[in-house]
Amino acid sequence: MSETTPPAWDDMVLVGTIARPHGLRGQVAINAATDFPEERFQAGASLWTKSGSTVTALRIESVRFQNRRPIVGFADHASIEQAESLVGSELRIAEQALQPLDAGAYYHHQLVGCDVVAADRLVGTVARVDEAAGGSLLVVHSERGEVLIPLATDICVAIDIDGRRIEVAPPEGLLELNEKARR
């Protein structure tokens, strides 16, 4: 696929969001949404963004990291005004461009939409994955509201991405704890 023919927007994966301009020469600070920022944000790489219904490629011309945050200059964006026009834009890549992960590791977008089942009972569907101090949490929408389930191997005992199903063995009281917290 060429740089001029974008993949379908909904088929791409979010790798970052443009947070703000950085300096006066068109650079921007990026809130990275990837575990591989040094590999994803490299000079010469292209990322896709969307304005209205138009999907366009942005080619990275320069990059440096400040406190692990990418500071990026895009080709044809050399002024603060051009940088300001990008603020809030999502940066995406084609899913095929993702690095393969080790067995038992998953990208967050792969888990979203999976049914969560405990003892053959549907708990709900994964709406998103949040990062917390103790690790990742599955945010599951259920009939009774939002349920938070740690993404830990002793709790999420079977993950079937192709079958869109996550089998959980939650510790006693975990699911009920979530319900009590909402009351």
C-alpha positions in Angstrom: 0.0 0.0 0.0 1.5 3.3 -1.0 1.7 6.4 1.2 -1.0 8.0 -1.0 -3.5 5.2 -0.5 -4.5 5.1 3.1 -5.8 2.0 4.8 -9.4 2.3 6.2 -9.2 4.5 9.3 -11.0 2.1 11.5 -8.7 -0.7 10.5 -5.6 1.2 11.7 -4.1 1.2 15.2 -3.6 4.2 17.4 0.1 4.8 18.2 -0.1 8.4 19.6 -1.9 11.7 19.8 -0.4 15.1 19.1 -0.5 16.9 22.5 0.9 20.4 21.7 3.3 22.4 19.7 6.9 22.3 20.9 9.0 25.3 20.0 8.5 27.7 17.1 9.6 25.5 14.2 6.7 23.2 13.8 7.6 20.4 16.1 5.0 18.7 18.3 5.0 16.7 21.5 3.3 13.4 21.2 1.4 11.4 23.8 2.6 7.9 22.7 0.1 5.1 22.8 2.7 2.3 22.1 5.1 0.2 24.1 7.7 0.8 21.3 8.0 4.6 20.9 11.6 4.5 19.8 10.8 2.1 17.0 7.5 3.7 16.0 8.7 7.3 15.9 11.7 7.4 13.7 12.8 9.9 11.0 11.5 8.7 7.7 8.5 6.8 9.1 5.0 7.8 8.0 2.0 7.9 10.3 -1.7 8.5 9.3 -3.9 11.2 10.6 -7.5 12.3 9.9 -9.0 15.7 9.5 -12.8 15.5 8.9 -13.2 12.6 6.5 -9.7 13.0 4.9 -7.0 10.6 5.9 -3.4 11.8 5.2 0.1 10.6 5.8 2.6 12.6 7.9 6.2 11.8 7.3 8.5 12.2 10.3 11.4 14.4 9.4 13.0 14.7 12.9 12.5 13.1 16.3 14.1 13.3 19.7 12.9 12.1 23.1 12.4 14.4 26.1 11.6 12.5 29.3 10.6 9.4 27.1 8.1 11.6 25.2 8.6 11.9 21.4 9.2 15.4 20.1 8.5 15.1 16.3 8.9 17.4 13.3 6.8 16.4 10.3 7.8 17.2 6.7 5.9 20.3 5.4 5.1 21.5 9.0 7.8 24.1 9.8 5.8 26.7 11.8 4.1 26.9 15.1 0.8 27.6 13.3 1.1 24.4 11.3 2.0 22.5 14.5 -1.1 24.0 16.2 -3.3 22.8 13.4 -2.3 19.2 14.3 -3.0 19.4 18.1 -5.4 16.7 19.2 -4.9 14.6 16.0 -4.6 10.9 16.3 -1.6 9.2 14.8 -2.3 5.7 13.4 -0.5 2.9 11.5 -1.8 -0.1 9.5 -2.2 -3.1 11.7 0.1 -5.1 9.5 2.9 -2.7 10.6 2.7 -3.8 14.2 5.6 -5.8 15.6 4.8 -9.4 16.4 4.5 -10.1 20.1 5.7 -13.0 22.2 3.1 -15.8 22.8 0.7 -14.7 25.6 1.2 -11.0 24.9 -1.5 -8.9 23.2 -2.1 -5.5 21.9 -4.8 -3.6 23.8 -6.9 -3.2 20.6 -7.0 -7.0 20.2 -8.7 -7.4 23.6 -11.3 -4.7 23.1 -14.6 -6.4 22.0 -13.8 -9.8 23.5 -16.5 -11.4 25.7 -15.3 -12.0 29.3 -16.6 -15.3 30.8 -16.4 -16.6 34.4 -17.5 -20.1 35.1 -19.4 -20.3 31.8 -21.3 -17.1 32.7 -20.9 -14.0 30.5 -19.5 -11.1 32.7 -19.5 -8.6 29.8 -17.5 -7.2 26.9 -14.1 -5.5 27.1 -14.6 -1.8 26.3 -11.0 -0.8 26.8 -7.8 -1.6 28.6 -6.5 0.9 31.2 -3.0 1.1 32.6 -2.8 1.3 36.4 0.0 1.4 38.9 -0.3 -2.3 39.4 -0.6 -3.3 35.8 -3.3 -3.4 33.0 -7.0 -3.5 33.8 -9.7 -4.8 31.5 -12.6 -2.4 31.6 -15.6 -4.6 31.0 -19.1 -3.3 30.3 -21.7 -5.6 31.9 -25.4 -5.6 32.5 -24.7 -4.2 35.9 -22.3 -1.5 34.8 -18.5 -1.3 34.5 -16.4 -4.1 35.9 -12.6 -3.8 36.3 -10.6 -7.0 36.0 -6.8 -7.2 36.3 -5.1 -8.5 33.2 -3.1 -11.0 35.1 -2.3 -14.6 34.0 -3.7 -16.1 37.2 -7.1 -14.2 36.7 -7.3 -14.2 32.8 -6.7 -17.9 32.4 -7.5 -18.2 28.7 -7.4 -15.6 26.0 -8.7 -16.5 22.5 -8.3 -13.5 20.3 -9.7 -15.3 17.2 -12.7 -16.5 19.2 -13.1 -13.0 20.8 -13.3 -14.6 24.3 -11.4 -14.2 27.6 -12.0 -16.8 30.3 -11.4 -15.4 33.8 -11.1 -17.1 37.2 -11.5 -14.0 39.5 -10.6 -14.3 43.2 -13.7 -14.5 45.4 -15.5 -11.2 45.7 -13.7 -9.4 42.8 -16.7 -9.0 40.6 -18.9 -8.1 43.5 -16.3 -5.6 44.7 -16.8 -3.7 41.5 -20.5 -3.6 42.0 -20.2 -2.3 45.6 -17.9 0.5 44.5 -20.6 1.9 42.2 -23.3 2.1 44.8 
